[in-house]
Amino acid sequence: MTQQPIDVNQLTQAKANVTLTKELLAQAIEKSTSDQALAQEAIKQASSEIATAQTVISQVQSAILSQQAQSES
């Protein structure tokens, strides 16, 4: 059985989520003393982006593990 390639599009999406998370956390740090509400919103959005990235990475990892199991049987 031939192995299917890793879904690079999914990994690219996860990378974009992580990049956005980094920007949101930088914004939260910058605004932490001057605008608590904006800082908290940025942290909330960053948390959501992290969760999305984790989901995508888990999906890719599951696909890889499934392919490995199929190739071993």
C-alpha positions as CSV (number, residue, x, y, z in Angstrom):
1,M,0.0,0.0,0.0
2,T,1.4,3.4,-0.9
3,Q,1.6,6.1,1.7
4,Q,-0.3,9.3,1.1
5,P,1.7,12.5,1.7
6,I,1.2,14.5,4.8
7,D,-1.4,17.2,4.3
8,V,0.8,20.2,4.0
9,N,-2.2,22.5,3.7
10,Q,-3.4,21.5,7.1
11,L,0.1,22.1,8.6
12,T,0.3,25.5,6.8
13,Q,-3.0,26.3,8.5
14,A,-1.7,25.3,11.9
15,K,1.4,27.4,11.3
16,A,-0.8,30.4,10.5
17,N,-2.8,29.8,13.7
18,V,0.4,29.8,15.7
19,T,1.7,33.0,13.9
20,L,-1.6,34.7,14.7
21,T,-1.3,33.5,18.3
22,K,2.1,35.0,18.6
23,E,0.8,38.4,17.3
24,L,-2.1,38.3,19.7
25,L,0.1,37.6,22.7
26,A,2.4,40.4,21.7
27,Q,-0.6,42.7,21.5
28,A,-1.8,41.5,24.9
29,I,1.6,42.2,26.4
30,E,1.8,45.6,24.9
31,K,-1.7,46.5,26.1
32,S,-1.5,44.8,29.5
33,T,-0.9,48.1,31.4
34,S,-2.9,50.5,29.3
35,D,-6.0,48.5,28.2
36,Q,-6.9,45.5,30.3
37,A,-10.0,44.7,28.3
38,L,-8.1,44.7,25.0
39,A,-5.4,42.6,26.5
40,Q,-7.9,40.0,27.8
41,E,-9.6,39.8,24.4
42,A,-6.3,39.2,22.7
43,I,-5.5,36.4,25.1
44,K,-9.0,34.9,24.5
45,Q,-8.4,35.0,20.8
46,A,-4.9,33.6,21.2
47,S,-6.3,30.7,23.2
48,S,-8.8,30.0,20.4
49,E,-6.1,30.0,17.8
50,I,-3.9,27.6,19.9
51,A,-6.9,25.2,20.2
52,T,-7.5,25.3,16.4
53,A,-3.8,24.6,15.7
54,Q,-3.8,21.7,18.2
55,T,-6.9,20.2,16.5
56,V,-5.3,20.4,13.1
57,I,-2.0,18.9,14.3
58,S,-3.9,16.1,16.0
59,Q,-5.7,15.4,12.7
60,V,-2.5,15.2,10.8
61,Q,-0.9,13.0,13.4
62,S,-3.9,10.6,13.4
63,A,-3.7,10.3,9.7
64,I,0.0,9.5,9.9
65,L,-0.5,6.9,12.6
66,S,-3.4,5.4,10.6
67,Q,-1.2,5.1,7.5
68,Q,1.6,3.5,9.5
69,A,-0.8,1.0,11.0
70,Q,-2.1,0.1,7.5
71,S,1.3,-0.3,6.1
72,E,2.3,-2.6,9.0
73,S,-0.6,-4.9,8.5
